[in-house]
């Protein structure tokens, strides 16, 4: 009887541990959405992400990169004063944990090109099924959560905003409330035109609704693959050493179709 009780206790503990998943609410100035994090299968990456959440580092972080039909990226820069963007202070890079495919609606860590273990604060949302590209590139991009419910409607609405070249660092930045007339008049884009995350908060730590939300990674290989110009690595995908960047100075604006 005692032996059976011990076995039952171990089984219960195993089920309890497997039931742990974190859900976060992402509030933006264009709408809110929830993300279910994969605590059990990508624990280091989730812990890294939540450390930025808990510290408030993601408050007022700009969505600084949008590649139509590919990815939408954030986590690197927050809104500062006088039309400046400040670089988020980063923690040490986290070890890569490629488990799931980069399908539409999943979130993954951005990183430096040629360095699989360089992810810090920046992350992106897959706007399409990018598994054939990102699963096989730069050691695979770690998917550590998935947008749930009707959240992709908000994300698609953000992704529908026009892109502008602001400078070499912010080459594909989505903006709002900026018209063709504003562009023709060369009206400077300011932080008021940016789309940004107001805050991220944890709303659930008890129910593992992340199970079977996305398919296991199937295309991953330890070799570099052609990317056709679509990469989540590179200058927009890793940590920067810039402290403060002049954002809306005398820049030549043009719309990125």
Residue, then its C-alpha position, 0 to 999 in steps of 0.5 A: x500500500x505504501x509503495x502504491x502511495x509513493x507511485x501515485x505521489x510521483x505520478x501526481x507531481x509529474x502531472x502537476x509539473x507538466x501542467x505549468x504554463x504561463x499566459x501573458x497579456x500584451x497591451x499595445x496602443x493598437x489593441x491587446x493580445x495574449x501569448x501562451x508560453x512554452x514553459x516546459x519545453x523551452x524553459x530557459x527562453x521563457x525564463x529569459x523572457x519573463x525576466x524582462x517582463x517582470x523588470x518592466x523592460x518591455x514597457x513602451x517598447x516600439x515595434x521597430x521592425x515589420x517585414x510584410x508577410x514575414x515577421x513583426x519584431x520588438x523588445x529592443x527599444x523603448x520610447x524616450x524623450x525628445x523623439x529618442x528611442x533608447x536601447x533596452x538594457x539586456x541580460x546575458x544571452x540565452x541558450x538556443x532551444x529549437x523545439x517547435x516550428x516557426x509557424x504563423x502565430x508563434x513567437x520566437x527570439x531574434x538574434x545576431x546572424x551567425x550566432x545561434x546562442x545570441x538572443x537577449x531581449x528582442x523577439x518576433x511574431x511569425x506573420x506566416x508559416x516561416x518554418x521552411x526558412x527559420x527552422x533551418x537558419x542560424x541553428x533554428x529560431x527558438x519558438x517559445x510561445x503562441x498567440x491565442x484566441x483572436x489575438x492574430x486579428x490585432x497583430x494583422x491590423x498592426x502588420x497592415x500599417x505602412x512601413x517607413x525607412x527612418x534610418x539605417x537602424x530602423x529601416x522597416x518601421x511601422x507607423x500610425x496616423x501618418x498620411x501621404x500628405x504628411x509624407x509629401x510635406x516631409x513631416x517628421x515622424x515622431x514617437x507619437x506615430x510609433x506602434x508600441x507595447x504599453x506593458x506585458x503582464x502575467x495573467x495565468x500561471x496554472x493551466x497548460x493550454x499551450x499543449x498541442x497549440x503548435x507542431x513540433x519542429x520538423x525542418x530543423x537542420x544544423x546547416x545554413x539555408x538560403x533565406x531569400x533576404x528574410x532573416x530574423x538575424x542581423x542588425x535588427x535581430x540582436x542586442x545593440x550597444x547604442x545607448x540613445x539613438x536620434x529617431x526623428x531628426x533630419x531624415x529622408x522618409x519614404x514608404x516601404x511597400 
